[in-house]
Amino acid sequence: MIQGYSASKETLIKRLHRVEGQVRGIERMVEHDRYCIDILTQLAAVSTALDSLAVEILDDHVNHCVTRAIASGNEEEAAAKTEELLAAVHRFAKTR
């Protein structure tokens, strides 16, 4: 099944690899007893990067999955995708 993010999958994977590298860098900072504020700054950067990715995936979900479900005319599918979307938004908002 093609997902909404399929067209940008390679770009998303590259961004995830960058975040992974940032997290490894933070681990090294902790190992080397770096200053707390420097570590917190890097943690905030990782959080921002992940939030940006989440918003992009959410946008793709709305523009692909939810839109297709609504356009299909299948009320059950449209309702399920709408509920799924709202649950995802609530999960995302709760982490803030």
MDTraj code that builds the backbone (N, CA, C; nanometers):
import mdtraj as md
import numpy as np

residues = "MET ILE GLN GLY TYR SER ALA SER LYS GLU THR LEU ILE LYS ARG LEU HIS ARG VAL GLU GLY GLN VAL ARG GLY ILE GLU ARG MET VAL GLU HIS ASP ARG TYR CYS ILE ASP ILE LEU THR GLN LEU ALA ALA VAL SER THR ALA LEU ASP SER LEU ALA VAL GLU ILE LEU ASP ASP HIS VAL ASN HIS CYS VAL THR ARG ALA ILE ALA SER GLY ASN GLU GLU GLU ALA ALA ALA LYS THR GLU GLU LEU LEU ALA ALA VAL HIS ARG PHE ALA LYS THR ARG".split()
xyz = np.array([
    [0.0840, -0.1182, 0.0000],
    [0.0000, 0.0000, 0.0000],
    [0.0886, 0.1246, 0.0000],
    [0.0572, 0.2183, -0.0843],
    [0.1319, 0.3440, -0.0926],
    [0.0824, 0.4364, 0.0184],
    [0.1768, 0.4928, 0.0913],
    [0.1441, 0.5863, 0.1984],
    [0.1587, 0.7283, 0.1466],
    [0.1025, 0.8228, 0.2188],
    [0.1087, 0.9630, 0.1788],
    [0.2504, 1.0165, 0.1714],
    [0.3387, 0.9615, 0.2531],
    [0.4774, 1.0091, 0.2560],
    [0.5676, 0.9368, 0.1572],
    [0.5151, 0.8415, 0.0822],
    [0.5976, 0.7584, -0.0068],
    [0.6814, 0.8390, -0.1046],
    [0.6271, 0.9469, -0.1568],
    [0.7004, 1.0278, -0.2549],
    [0.8226, 1.0951, -0.1938],
    [0.8188, 1.1202, -0.0639],
    [0.9316, 1.1875, 0.0013],
    [1.0039, 1.0955, 0.0998],
    [0.9887, 0.9660, 0.0819],
    [1.0448, 0.8689, 0.1755],
    [1.1957, 0.8844, 0.1934],
    [1.2688, 0.9003, 0.0853],
    [1.4150, 0.9120, 0.0946],
    [1.4560, 1.0358, 0.1739],
    [1.3873, 1.1455, 0.1505],
    [1.4167, 1.2688, 0.2243],
    [1.3863, 1.2504, 0.3725],
    [1.2746, 1.1866, 0.4034],
    [1.2392, 1.1616, 0.5435],
    [1.3430, 1.0729, 0.6112],
    [1.3880, 0.9703, 0.5411],
    [1.4888, 0.8798, 0.5973],
    [1.6189, 0.9546, 0.6236],
    [1.6587, 1.0413, 0.5314],
    [1.7802, 1.1207, 0.5530],
    [1.7663, 1.2098, 0.6753],
    [1.6503, 1.2703, 0.6902],
    [1.6277, 1.3557, 0.8067],
    [1.6307, 1.2743, 0.9351],
    [1.5730, 1.1549, 0.9322],
    [1.5765, 1.0678, 1.0500],
    [1.7198, 1.0267, 1.0840],
    [1.8003, 1.0024, 0.9831],
    [1.9413, 0.9692, 1.0079],
    [2.0148, 1.0867, 1.0719],
    [1.9813, 1.2092, 1.0297],
    [2.0433, 1.3275, 1.0922],
    [2.0043, 1.3372, 1.2394],
    [1.8774, 1.3119, 1.2683],
    [1.8315, 1.3151, 1.4075],
    [1.9026, 1.2063, 1.4880],
    [1.9153, 1.0902, 1.4288],
    [1.9862, 0.9807, 1.4953],
    [2.1295, 1.0230, 1.5288],
    [2.1944, 1.0902, 1.4358],
    [2.3295, 1.1399, 1.4593],
    [2.3323, 1.2434, 1.5705],
    [2.2310, 1.3286, 1.5740],
    [2.2224, 1.4284, 1.6809],
    [2.2100, 1.3600, 1.8173],
    [2.1288, 1.2562, 1.8235],
    [2.1097, 1.1846, 1.9499],
    [2.2405, 1.1181, 1.9932],
    [2.3122, 1.0594, 1.8990],
    [2.4430, 1.0001, 1.9333],
    [2.5383, 1.1086, 1.9828],
    [2.5315, 1.2272, 1.9230],
    [2.6140, 1.3383, 1.9681],
    [2.5807, 1.3790, 2.1110],
    [2.4532, 1.3785, 2.1446],
    [2.4112, 1.4108, 2.2812],
    [2.4634, 1.3052, 2.3776],
    [2.4578, 1.1818, 2.3370],
    [2.5121, 1.0744, 2.4208],
    [2.6600, 1.0990, 2.4503],
    [2.7351, 1.1373, 2.3480],
    [2.8779, 1.1673, 2.3685],
    [2.8963, 1.2867, 2.4612],
    [2.8079, 1.3854, 2.4481],
    [2.8158, 1.5017, 2.5366],
    [2.7997, 1.4591, 2.6826],
    [2.7038, 1.3710, 2.7079],
    [2.6820, 1.3222, 2.8446],
    [2.8044, 1.2434, 2.8912],
    [2.8557, 1.1565, 2.8032],
    [2.9746, 1.0776, 2.8388],
    [3.0923, 1.1663, 2.8766],
    [3.1041, 1.2820, 2.8100],
    [3.2171, 1.3717, 2.8326],
    [3.1850, 1.4853, 2.9306],
    [3.0761, 1.4696, 3.0059],
    [3.0389, 1.5659, 3.1093],
    [3.0290, 1.7095, 3.0584],
    [2.9645, 1.7269, 2.9445],
    [2.9453, 1.8610, 2.8904],
    [2.8473, 1.9393, 2.9763],
    [2.8489, 2.0666, 2.9595],
    [2.7650, 2.1593, 3.0363],
    [2.6165, 2.1290, 3.0119],
    [2.5388, 2.1296, 3.1193],
    [2.3969, 2.0936, 3.1144],
    [2.3192, 2.1724, 3.0084],
    [2.3414, 2.3032, 3.0044],
    [2.2671, 2.3878, 2.9109],
    [2.2992, 2.3507, 2.7664],
    [2.4229, 2.3135, 2.7393],
    [2.4593, 2.2706, 2.6037],
    [2.3835, 2.1433, 2.5661],
    [2.3707, 2.0525, 2.6606],
    [2.2961, 1.9282, 2.6349],
    [2.1486, 1.9602, 2.6141],
    [2.0935, 2.0453, 2.6986],
    [1.9527, 2.0826, 2.6832],
    [1.9261, 2.1503, 2.5495],
    [2.0195, 2.2312, 2.5042],
    [2.0063, 2.2971, 2.3739],
    [1.9990, 2.1934, 2.2626],
    [2.0829, 2.0926, 2.2703],
    [2.0831, 1.9877, 2.1679],
    [1.9571, 1.9016, 2.1769],
    [1.9103, 1.8752, 2.2981],
    [1.7853, 1.8003, 2.3142],
    [1.6682, 1.8775, 2.2527],
    [1.6666, 2.0081, 2.2718],
    [1.5604, 2.0909, 2.2124],
    [1.5673, 2.0856, 2.0599],
    [1.6887, 2.0841, 2.0055],
    [1.7050, 2.0768, 1.8595],
    [1.6513, 1.9439, 1.8061],
    [1.6775, 1.8355, 1.8777],
    [1.6259, 1.7041, 1.8362],
    [1.4737, 1.7033, 1.8436],
    [1.4207, 1.7576, 1.9512],
    [1.2761, 1.7635, 1.9677],
    [1.2116, 1.8433, 1.8546],
    [1.2703, 1.9566, 1.8204],
    [1.2191, 2.0395, 1.7113],
    [1.2247, 1.9646, 1.5785],
    [1.3345, 1.8949, 1.5545],
    [1.3485, 1.8182, 1.4299],
    [1.2431, 1.7084, 1.4212],
    [1.2193, 1.6386, 1.5322],
    [1.1175, 1.5328, 1.5329],
    [0.9775, 1.5913, 1.5169],
    [0.9515, 1.7054, 1.5813],
    [0.8214, 1.7711, 1.5648],
    [0.7978, 1.8078, 1.4186],
    [0.8998, 1.8582, 1.3539],
    [0.8893, 1.8963, 1.2132],
    [0.8573, 1.7744, 1.1266],
    [0.9226, 1.6648, 1.1536],
    [0.8942, 1.5409, 1.0802],
    [0.7517, 1.4937, 1.1063],
    [0.7087, 1.5014, 1.2318],
    [0.5736, 1.4575, 1.2660],
    [0.4693, 1.5403, 1.1929],
    [0.4893, 1.6706, 1.1871],
    [0.3942, 1.7573, 1.1167],
    [0.3908, 1.7233, 0.9682],
    [0.5060, 1.6953, 0.9112],
    [0.5095, 1.6588, 0.7688],
    [0.4345, 1.5279, 0.7433],
    [0.4562, 1.4283, 0.8286],
    [0.3857, 1.3000, 0.8143],
    [0.2355, 1.3210, 0.8353],
    [0.1997, 1.4010, 0.9335],
    [0.0592, 1.4296, 0.9595],
    [-0.0050, 1.4986, 0.8392],
    [0.0650, 1.5933, 0.7812],
    [0.0169, 1.6625, 0.6622],
    [-0.0043, 1.5636, 0.5470],
    [0.0927, 1.4753, 0.5278],
    [0.0796, 1.3733, 0.4233],
    [-0.0400, 1.2816, 0.4507],
    [-0.0605, 1.2485, 0.5780],
    [-0.1733, 1.1619, 0.6143],
    [-0.3063, 1.2286, 0.5786],
    [-0.3182, 1.3562, 0.6100],
    [-0.4420, 1.4283, 0.5788],
    [-0.4620, 1.4364, 0.4282],
    [-0.3569, 1.4765, 0.3570],
    [-0.3689, 1.4987, 0.2124],
    [-0.3763, 1.3706, 0.1312],
    [-0.3402, 1.2592, 0.1888],
    [-0.3444, 1.1335, 0.1143],
    [-0.4509, 1.0404, 0.1722],
    [-0.4269, 0.9913, 0.2909],
    [-0.5126, 0.8878, 0.3496],
    [-0.6541, 0.9375, 0.3805],
    [-0.6618, 1.0477, 0.4522],
    [-0.7931, 1.0993, 0.4918],
    [-0.8703, 1.1486, 0.3695],
    [-0.8025, 1.2218, 0.2823],
    [-0.8680, 1.2724, 0.1621],
    [-0.9219, 1.1588, 0.0752],
    [-0.8426, 1.0540, 0.0580],
    [-0.8892, 0.9398, -0.0222],
    [-1.0080, 0.8704, 0.0421],
    [-1.0031, 0.8566, 0.1745],
    [-1.1146, 0.7914, 0.2433],
    [-1.2437, 0.8706, 0.2251],
    [-1.2349, 1.0018, 0.2368],
    [-1.3539, 1.0853, 0.2199],
    [-1.4020, 1.0804, 0.0746],
    [-1.3069, 1.0887, -0.0191],
    [-1.3434, 1.0869, -0.1614],
    [-1.4018, 0.9526, -0.2052],
    [-1.3707, 0.8466, -0.1334],
    [-1.4198, 0.7135, -0.1717],
    [-1.5709, 0.7015, -0.1580],
    [-1.6306, 0.7895, -0.0759],
    [-1.7746, 0.7813, -0.0537],
    [-1.8123, 0.6780, 0.0510],
    [-1.7146, 0.6031, 0.0991],
    [-1.7389, 0.5021, 0.2016],
    [-1.7415, 0.5730, 0.3369],
    [-1.8635, 0.5890, 0.3909],
    [-1.8788, 0.6655, 0.5145],
    [-1.8051, 0.6019, 0.6321],
    [-1.8035, 0.4688, 0.6391],
    [-1.7325, 0.4013, 0.7486],
    [-1.5829, 0.4276, 0.7410],
    [-1.5271, 0.4161, 0.6212],
    [-1.3843, 0.4410, 0.6031],
    [-1.3501, 0.5872, 0.6334],
    [-1.4329, 0.6785, 0.5854],
    [-1.4098, 0.8203, 0.6104],
    [-1.4161, 0.8503, 0.7598],
    [-1.5125, 0.7927, 0.8283],
    [-1.5246, 0.8135, 0.9729],
    [-1.4041, 0.7547, 1.0464],
    [-1.3608, 0.6371, 1.0045],
    [-1.2454, 0.5727, 1.0686],
    [-1.1191, 0.6559, 1.0503],
    [-1.0957, 0.7057, 0.9297],
    [-0.9764, 0.7879, 0.9041],
    [-0.9831, 0.9207, 0.9785],
    [-1.1033, 0.9768, 0.9889],
    [-1.1198, 1.1021, 1.0625],
    [-1.0913, 1.0800, 1.2107],
    [-1.1440, 0.9721, 1.2675],
    [-1.1171, 0.9397, 1.4082],
    [-0.9682, 0.9143, 1.4302],
    [-0.9077, 0.8422, 1.3379],
    [-0.7644, 0.8133, 1.3455],
    [-0.6834, 0.9437, 1.3436],
    [-0.7213, 1.0348, 1.2552],
    [-0.6537, 1.1646, 1.2457],
    [-0.6667, 1.2428, 1.3759],
    [-0.7879, 1.2505, 1.4282],
    [-0.8093, 1.3251, 1.5520],
    [-0.7315, 1.2638, 1.6682],
    [-0.7256, 1.1327, 1.6747],
    [-0.6488, 1.0653, 1.7805],
    [-0.4999, 1.0990, 1.7675],
    [-0.4503, 1.1024, 1.6439],
    [-0.3097, 1.1367, 1.6221],
    [-0.2812, 1.2805, 1.6641],
    [-0.3718, 1.3711, 1.6314],
    [-0.3557, 1.5116, 1.6706],
    [-0.3577, 1.5244, 1.8222],
    [-0.4474, 1.4534, 1.8869],
    [-0.4531, 1.4574, 2.0336],
    [-0.3253, 1.4035, 2.0955],
    [-0.2724, 1.2926, 2.0434],
    [-0.1449, 1.2381, 2.0946],
    [-0.0336, 1.3376, 2.0754],
    [-0.0297, 1.3978, 1.9588],
    [0.0758, 1.4947, 1.9276],
    [0.0640, 1.6164, 2.0199],
    [-0.0577, 1.6642, 2.0419],
    [-0.0787, 1.7829, 2.1253],
    [-0.0467, 1.7540, 2.2723],
    [-0.0705, 1.6336, 2.3189],
    [-0.0450, 1.5986, 2.4580],
    [0.1036, 1.6002, 2.4919],
    [0.1876, 1.5807, 2.3918],
    [0.3312, 1.5787, 2.4181],
    [0.3864, 1.7187, 2.4344],
    [0.3074, 1.8209, 2.4131],
    [0.3541, 1.9586, 2.4229],
    [0.3383, 2.0108, 2.5616],
])
top = md.Topology()
chain = top.add_chain()
for i, resn in enumerate(residues, 1):
    res = top.add_residue(resn, chain, resSeq=i)
    for name in ("N", "CA", "C"):
        top.add_atom(name, md.element.get_by_symbol(name[0]), res)
traj = md.Trajectory(xyz[None], top)
